[in-house]
Amino acid sequence: MLDGESAMFSPNEFFSSAGAPPSRKKPFAVVFGSAGASPSHTIVHYAVDEPHGYGISPDAVRRFCQVIAETDPEHPTFVNEVPGVVTQYANIAHITGTDPYPIGSGVPESLSWVGNAVKQTVEAAGGRPVWAVIQSHRQPPPNSDNRFPMPEEIRCMAYLALNNGAKGLLFYAWGDVYRTEQGEWVSGFKFSEQLQRFFQNFNNELAEMGLHYLSGKVRKDAVKIEPADTALDAVWIEHGKAKFLVVVNPTSKPVRATISTPLNRFEKEFAPFEVHIARF
């Protein structure tokens, strides 16, 4: 999560000249940082969000990222696209994002789509870093029965993304509100006291574990799961003297399995959407 504001400018004219239909022009590139601040406060240039749905071709996005890079070569560009078509845009910007949102009104049978979407994006990115956008809002349409994700679902999705190669996490959306004839329908997790309390602790957890994922050696082949056809997603992390086992149950049902690591072997029942972290 980012503390600063976002400075926004419109590349409509660029994308219109590049062939995007006028009614589907995507109006933003975002600088993550403080609005109006010096370049030293910039984190990344958010070039465009979900361009495929707006008729913006990979070539047009590539040219726009080049314009941004020429203007500010000191900071990376970021393009986000939905699963399914993200592979078409995965080798354009310095950083590629994808945003699988699996939660509607009910309890999903599995959140494994998040890990699979990240894995596919990583494979298509050609060594460029991938960020995952984790659903933290209730999805439109407004006035639907869609709900906010539960804290355990957000934690599960975050670690599924990390286990499958994500190098950064974004949590969407903060303050979205839809104004309808029936009144305001809030969507962003700004309006969920439960999620506000959750993120206060979860941010601290990610600040610690993120360093191990980014700087350590993350291996799936070092963990054996029996039976092999369980839905569990597990990695072994080695970072300096620290060693971690991270096992994620992406399903809404308990899963019992035997886990073998380079240092131990144990049997455990993993609760629905549980993230099990053991440090050695």
KOLLUMKE-903156 format. One record per residue (C-alpha): residue number from 1; x, y, z. Coordinates in Angstrom, 1 decimal, padded with zeros to 4 digits. Example, Ala and Ser with C-alpha at 12.3 -4.5 7.8 and 13.67 -1.06 7.14 Angstrom:
% KOLLUMKE-903156
<i:1, X:012.3, Y:-004.5, Z:007.8>
<i:2, X:013.7, Y:-001.1, Z:007.1>
***
This chain:
% KOLLUMKE-903156
<i:1, X:000.0, Y:000.0, Z:000.0>
<i:2, X:001.2, Y:003.5, Z:-000.7>
<i:3, X:001.1, Y:006.4, Z:001.6>
<i:4, X:001.3, Y:009.3, Z:-000.9>
<i:5, X:-001.2, Y:010.6, Z:-003.4>
<i:6, X:-001.3, Y:009.9, Z:-007.1>
<i:7, X:-000.6, Y:012.5, Z:-009.7>
<i:8, X:-002.7, Y:011.8, Z:-012.8>
<i:9, X:-002.5, Y:013.0, Z:-016.4>
<i:10, X:-004.5, Y:012.1, Z:-019.5>
<i:11, X:-003.0, Y:010.4, Z:-022.5>
<i:12, X:-006.3, Y:010.4, Z:-024.4>
<i:13, X:-004.9, Y:012.3, Z:-027.3>
<i:14, X:-002.0, Y:009.8, Z:-027.6>
<i:15, X:-004.2, Y:006.7, Z:-027.5>
<i:16, X:-006.8, Y:008.3, Z:-029.9>
<i:17, X:-004.0, Y:008.9, Z:-032.4>
<i:18, X:-002.8, Y:005.4, Z:-031.8>
<i:19, X:-006.1, Y:004.0, Z:-032.9>
<i:20, X:-008.2, Y:003.5, Z:-029.8>
<i:21, X:-011.9, Y:004.1, Z:-030.4>
<i:22, X:-012.9, Y:007.5, Z:-029.1>
<i:23, X:-015.7, Y:006.1, Z:-026.9>
<i:24, X:-013.3, Y:003.7, Z:-025.3>
<i:25, X:-010.3, Y:005.8, Z:-024.6>
<i:26, X:-008.6, Y:005.1, Z:-021.3>
<i:27, X:-007.9, Y:008.4, Z:-019.5>
<i:28, X:-005.0, Y:007.9, Z:-017.3>
<i:29, X:-001.4, Y:007.4, Z:-016.5>
<i:30, X:-000.7, Y:007.6, Z:-012.8>
<i:31, X:002.5, Y:008.5, Z:-011.0>
<i:32, X:002.5, Y:006.7, Z:-007.6>
<i:33, X:003.9, Y:009.2, Z:-005.2>
<i:34, X:003.0, Y:012.6, Z:-003.9>
<i:35, X:001.1, Y:014.8, Z:-006.3>
<i:36, X:003.2, Y:017.8, Z:-007.4>
<i:37, X:006.2, Y:016.4, Z:-005.6>
<i:38, X:009.7, Y:016.2, Z:-007.0>
<i:39, X:010.7, Y:013.2, Z:-009.1>
<i:40, X:012.5, Y:011.8, Z:-006.1>
<i:41, X:009.1, Y:011.0, Z:-004.6>
<i:42, X:007.9, Y:009.1, Z:-007.6>
<i:43, X:007.7, Y:005.3, Z:-007.2>
<i:44, X:006.4, Y:004.1, Z:-010.5>
<i:45, X:004.5, Y:005.4, Z:-013.6>
<i:46, X:001.2, Y:003.6, Z:-013.9>
<i:47, X:000.9, Y:003.9, Z:-017.7>
<i:48, X:-002.5, Y:002.4, Z:-018.3>
<i:49, X:-005.0, Y:000.1, Z:-016.6>
<i:50, X:-006.7, Y:-002.8, Z:-018.5>
<i:51, X:-006.0, Y:-001.4, Z:-022.0>
<i:52, X:-007.5, Y:-004.4, Z:-023.9>
<i:53, X:-011.0, Y:-003.6, Z:-022.8>
<i:54, X:-010.6, Y:-000.1, Z:-024.2>
<i:55, X:-009.4, Y:-001.2, Z:-027.6>
<i:56, X:-005.8, Y:-000.1, Z:-026.9>
<i:57, X:-003.4, Y:-002.4, Z:-028.7>
<i:58, X:-000.1, Y:-003.7, Z:-027.2>
<i:59, X:001.8, Y:-001.7, Z:-029.8>
<i:60, X:000.1, Y:001.5, Z:-028.6>
<i:61, X:000.8, Y:000.8, Z:-025.0>
<i:62, X:004.4, Y:000.0, Z:-025.9>
<i:63, X:004.8, Y:003.4, Z:-027.6>
<i:64, X:003.3, Y:005.2, Z:-024.7>
<i:65, X:005.6, Y:003.5, Z:-022.2>
<i:66, X:008.5, Y:004.5, Z:-024.4>
<i:67, X:007.3, Y:008.1, Z:-024.2>
<i:68, X:007.1, Y:007.9, Z:-020.4>
<i:69, X:010.5, Y:006.3, Z:-020.2>
<i:70, X:012.1, Y:009.0, Z:-022.4>
<i:71, X:010.5, Y:011.7, Z:-020.2>
<i:72, X:011.6, Y:010.1, Z:-017.0>
<i:73, X:014.1, Y:007.3, Z:-017.4>
<i:74, X:014.8, Y:007.1, Z:-013.7>
<i:75, X:011.5, Y:005.4, Z:-012.8>
<i:76, X:009.8, Y:002.2, Z:-014.1>
<i:77, X:006.5, Y:002.0, Z:-016.0>
<i:78, X:003.7, Y:-000.2, Z:-014.9>
<i:79, X:000.8, Y:-001.7, Z:-017.0>
<i:80, X:-002.1, Y:-003.7, Z:-015.5>
<i:81, X:-004.3, Y:-006.1, Z:-017.4>
<i:82, X:-007.0, Y:-008.7, Z:-016.5>
<i:83, X:-006.1, Y:-012.4, Z:-016.5>
<i:84, X:-006.7, Y:-014.0, Z:-019.9>
<i:85, X:-005.3, Y:-011.2, Z:-022.0>
<i:86, X:-002.5, Y:-010.0, Z:-019.7>
<i:87, X:-000.1, Y:-012.2, Z:-021.5>
<i:88, X:-000.4, Y:-010.0, Z:-024.6>
<i:89, X:000.8, Y:-007.0, Z:-022.5>
<i:90, X:003.3, Y:-008.8, Z:-020.2>
<i:91, X:006.6, Y:-007.8, Z:-021.9>
<i:92, X:005.9, Y:-004.1, Z:-022.5>
<i:93, X:006.3, Y:-002.1, Z:-019.3>
<i:94, X:009.1, Y:-002.5, Z:-016.8>
<i:95, X:006.5, Y:-004.1, Z:-014.5>
<i:96, X:003.3, Y:-005.9, Z:-015.4>
<i:97, X:000.3, Y:-006.3, Z:-013.1>
<i:98, X:-002.7, Y:-008.6, Z:-013.2>
<i:99, X:-005.9, Y:-008.4, Z:-011.2>
<i:100, X:-007.9, Y:-011.6, Z:-010.6>
<i:101, X:-011.0, Y:-010.7, Z:-008.5>
<i:102, X:-012.6, Y:-014.0, Z:-007.5>
<i:103, X:-015.1, Y:-012.9, Z:-004.8>
<i:104, X:-018.7, Y:-011.9, Z:-005.5>
<i:105, X:-021.6, Y:-012.5, Z:-003.1>
<i:106, X:-020.9, Y:-016.1, Z:-002.0>
<i:107, X:-017.9, Y:-018.0, Z:-000.7>
<i:108, X:-015.7, Y:-019.2, Z:-003.6>
<i:109, X:-014.9, Y:-022.8, Z:-003.7>
<i:110, X:-011.3, Y:-021.9, Z:-004.4>
<i:111, X:-009.0, Y:-018.9, Z:-004.7>
<i:112, X:-006.4, Y:-020.8, Z:-006.7>
<i:113, X:-007.2, Y:-018.6, Z:-009.8>
<i:114, X:-005.1, Y:-015.9, Z:-008.2>
<i:115, X:-002.0, Y:-018.0, Z:-008.1>
<i:116, X:-002.6, Y:-019.4, Z:-011.5>
<i:117, X:-003.1, Y:-015.9, Z:-013.0>
<i:118, X:000.1, Y:-014.7, Z:-011.5>
<i:119, X:002.0, Y:-017.7, Z:-012.6>
<i:120, X:000.9, Y:-017.3, Z:-016.2>
<i:121, X:001.8, Y:-013.6, Z:-016.1>
<i:122, X:005.3, Y:-014.4, Z:-014.8>
<i:123, X:005.8, Y:-016.9, Z:-017.5>
<i:124, X:004.8, Y:-014.4, Z:-020.2>
<i:125, X:006.8, Y:-011.5, Z:-018.7>
<i:126, X:010.2, Y:-012.8, Z:-019.8>
<i:127, X:012.0, Y:-012.1, Z:-016.5>
<i:128, X:010.3, Y:-008.7, Z:-015.9>
<i:129, X:008.7, Y:-008.3, Z:-012.4>
<i:130, X:005.0, Y:-009.0, Z:-011.9>
<i:131, X:002.8, Y:-007.3, Z:-009.4>
<i:132, X:-000.5, Y:-008.8, Z:-008.3>
<i:133, X:-003.6, Y:-006.6, Z:-007.6>
<i:134, X:-005.4, Y:-008.3, Z:-004.7>
<i:135, X:-009.2, Y:-007.9, Z:-004.4>
<i:136, X:-010.0, Y:-005.9, Z:-001.3>
<i:137, X:-013.3, Y:-004.3, Z:-002.4>
<i:138, X:-016.7, Y:-005.5, Z:-003.2>
<i:139, X:-017.2, Y:-005.7, Z:-006.9>
<i:140, X:-019.9, Y:-003.8, Z:-008.8>
<i:141, X:-022.5, Y:-003.7, Z:-010.1>
<i:142, X:-023.8, Y:-001.2, Z:-007.6>
<i:143, X:-026.7, Y:-002.4, Z:-005.3>
<i:144, X:-025.8, Y:-006.0, Z:-005.9>
<i:145, X:-025.3, Y:-008.5, Z:-003.1>
<i:146, X:-021.6, Y:-008.6, Z:-003.6>
<i:147, X:-019.6, Y:-008.4, Z:-000.4>
<i:148, X:-016.2, Y:-007.3, Z:000.9>
<i:149, X:-013.6, Y:-010.1, Z:001.0>
<i:150, X:-012.9, Y:-011.5, Z:004.5>
<i:151, X:-009.4, Y:-010.9, Z:006.0>
<i:152, X:-008.5, Y:-014.6, Z:005.7>
<i:153, X:-009.4, Y:-014.5, Z:002.0>
<i:154, X:-007.2, Y:-011.4, Z:001.3>
<i:155, X:-004.3, Y:-013.0, Z:003.2>
<i:156, X:-004.8, Y:-016.2, Z:001.2>
<i:157, X:-004.8, Y:-014.4, Z:-002.1>
<i:158, X:-001.7, Y:-012.4, Z:-001.2>
<i:159, X:000.3, Y:-015.4, Z:-000.4>
<i:160, X:-000.9, Y:-017.3, Z:-003.4>
<i:161, X:000.4, Y:-014.4, Z:-005.5>
<i:162, X:003.7, Y:-014.4, Z:-003.7>
<i:163, X:004.1, Y:-018.2, Z:-003.9>
<i:164, X:003.7, Y:-018.0, Z:-007.7>
<i:165, X:006.2, Y:-015.3, Z:-008.4>
<i:166, X:004.6, Y:-011.9, Z:-007.6>
<i:167, X:007.3, Y:-009.3, Z:-006.7>
<i:168, X:004.8, Y:-006.7, Z:-005.5>
<i:169, X:001.2, Y:-006.4, Z:-004.2>
<i:170, X:-001.5, Y:-003.8, Z:-004.7>
<i:171, X:-004.8, Y:-003.9, Z:-002.8>
<i:172, X:-007.8, Y:-002.6, Z:-004.7>
<i:173, X:-009.8, Y:-000.5, Z:-004.1>
<i:174, X:-009.5, Y:002.1, Z:-001.4>
<i:175, X:-012.3, Y:004.6, Z:-001.7>
<i:176, X:-014.6, Y:003.7, Z:-004.6>
<i:177, X:-018.2, Y:004.8, Z:-004.2>
<i:178, X:-021.0, Y:004.4, Z:-006.7>
<i:179, X:-023.8, Y:007.0, Z:-006.6>
<i:180, X:-027.1, Y:005.6, Z:-007.8>
<i:181, X:-030.8, Y:006.4, Z:-007.6>
<i:182, X:-031.0, Y:004.1, Z:-004.5>
<i:183, X:-028.2, Y:006.1, Z:-002.9>
<i:184, X:-024.5, Y:005.6, Z:-002.4>
<i:185, X:-023.1, Y:002.1, Z:-002.7>
<i:186, X:-019.6, Y:001.8, Z:-001.2>
<i:187, X:-017.1, Y:-000.5, Z:-002.7>
<i:188, X:-013.6, Y:000.5, Z:-001.5>
<i:189, X:-012.2, Y:-001.1, Z:001.7>
<i:190, X:-011.9, Y:002.4, Z:003.2>
<i:191, X:-015.5, Y:001.8, Z:004.2>
<i:192, X:-014.9, Y:-001.5, Z:006.0>
<i:193, X:-013.8, Y:-001.2, Z:009.6>
<i:194, X:-012.9, Y:-004.9, Z:009.7>
<i:195, X:-010.5, Y:-004.5, Z:006.8>
<i:196, X:-009.0, Y:-001.3, Z:008.2>
<i:197, X:-008.1, Y:-003.2, Z:011.4>
<i:198, X:-006.9, Y:-006.2, Z:009.4>
<i:199, X:-004.5, Y:-004.1, Z:007.2>
<i:200, X:-002.9, Y:-002.4, Z:010.2>
<i:201, X:-001.5, Y:-005.8, Z:011.2>
<i:202, X:-001.2, Y:-007.4, Z:007.7>
<i:203, X:001.0, Y:-004.6, Z:006.4>
<i:204, X:003.5, Y:-005.3, Z:009.2>
<i:205, X:003.5, Y:-009.0, Z:008.3>
<i:206, X:004.1, Y:-008.3, Z:004.6>
<i:207, X:006.9, Y:-005.8, Z:005.4>
<i:208, X:008.7, Y:-008.7, Z:007.1>
<i:209, X:007.8, Y:-011.6, Z:004.8>
<i:210, X:008.1, Y:-009.6, Z:001.6>
<i:211, X:011.8, Y:-009.1, Z:002.2>
<i:212, X:012.3, Y:-012.9, Z:002.4>
<i:213, X:010.3, Y:-013.5, Z:-000.8>
<i:214, X:012.2, Y:-010.7, Z:-002.7>
<i:215, X:015.7, Y:-011.4, Z:-001.5>
<i:216, X:015.6, Y:-015.1, Z:-000.7>
<i:217, X:015.4, Y:-018.2, Z:-002.8>
<i:218, X:011.8, Y:-019.3, Z:-003.2>
<i:219, X:011.4, Y:-023.0, Z:-004.2>
<i:220, X:008.4, Y:-025.1, Z:-004.9>
<i:221, X:010.4, Y:-028.2, Z:-005.7>
<i:222, X:011.8, Y:-028.4, Z:-002.1>
<i:223, X:008.3, Y:-029.1, Z:-000.7>
<i:224, X:006.5, Y:-032.5, Z:-001.2>
<i:225, X:002.8, Y:-032.7, Z:-000.5>
<i:226, X:001.0, Y:-036.0, Z:000.0>
<i:227, X:-001.4, Y:-036.8, Z:-001.5>
<i:228, X:000.0, Y:-035.0, Z:-004.6>
<i:229, X:-003.4, Y:-034.1, Z:-006.0>
<i:230, X:-004.3, Y:-031.8, Z:-003.1>
<i:231, X:-005.0, Y:-028.1, Z:-003.9>
<i:232, X:-002.4, Y:-026.9, Z:-001.4>
<i:233, X:000.2, Y:-024.4, Z:-002.7>
<i:234, X:003.5, Y:-024.5, Z:-000.9>
<i:235, X:007.0, Y:-022.9, Z:-001.1>
<i:236, X:010.3, Y:-023.2, Z:000.8>
<i:237, X:012.2, Y:-020.0, Z:001.3>
<i:238, X:015.9, Y:-019.6, Z:002.2>
<i:239, X:017.1, Y:-016.1, Z:003.0>
<i:240, X:020.5, Y:-015.9, Z:004.8>
<i:241, X:020.1, Y:-018.1, Z:007.9>
<i:242, X:016.3, Y:-017.8, Z:007.9>
<i:243, X:014.3, Y:-020.6, Z:006.4>
<i:244, X:010.5, Y:-020.6, Z:005.9>
<i:245, X:007.8, Y:-023.0, Z:004.9>
<i:246, X:004.6, Y:-021.3, Z:003.5>
<i:247, X:001.6, Y:-023.5, Z:002.8>
<i:248, X:-001.6, Y:-022.0, Z:001.5>
<i:249, X:-005.0, Y:-023.8, Z:001.3>
<i:250, X:-006.8, Y:-021.9, Z:-001.4>
<i:251, X:-010.1, Y:-023.8, Z:-000.9>
<i:252, X:-013.1, Y:-023.2, Z:001.2>
<i:253, X:-012.8, Y:-026.7, Z:002.8>
<i:254, X:-010.3, Y:-028.2, Z:005.2>
<i:255, X:-007.5, Y:-030.1, Z:003.6>
<i:256, X:-005.4, Y:-032.8, Z:005.4>
<i:257, X:-002.0, Y:-033.5, Z:003.9>
<i:258, X:001.5, Y:-034.6, Z:004.8>
<i:259, X:004.2, Y:-032.0, Z:004.1>
<i:260, X:007.9, Y:-032.9, Z:003.7>
<i:261, X:010.5, Y:-030.2, Z:003.7>
<i:262, X:014.3, Y:-030.3, Z:003.7>
<i:263, X:014.2, Y:-030.1, Z:007.5>
<i:264, X:011.0, Y:-031.9, Z:008.6>
<i:265, X:008.0, Y:-033.9, Z:007.8>
<i:266, X:004.5, Y:-033.5, Z:009.4>
<i:267, X:000.8, Y:-034.1, Z:008.9>
<i:268, X:-001.7, Y:-031.3, Z:009.4>
<i:269, X:-005.2, Y:-030.3, Z:008.6>
<i:270, X:-005.2, Y:-026.9, Z:006.9>
<i:271, X:-008.3, Y:-024.8, Z:007.6>
<i:272, X:-010.2, Y:-023.1, Z:004.7>
<i:273, X:-008.1, Y:-020.3, Z:003.2>
<i:274, X:-005.4, Y:-020.9, Z:005.8>
<i:275, X:-001.9, Y:-019.6, Z:005.3>
<i:276, X:000.6, Y:-021.7, Z:007.4>
<i:277, X:004.0, Y:-020.1, Z:007.9>
<i:278, X:006.7, Y:-021.9, Z:009.8>
<i:279, X:010.2, Y:-020.5, Z:010.4>
<i:280, X:013.2, Y:-022.7, Z:011.0>
***
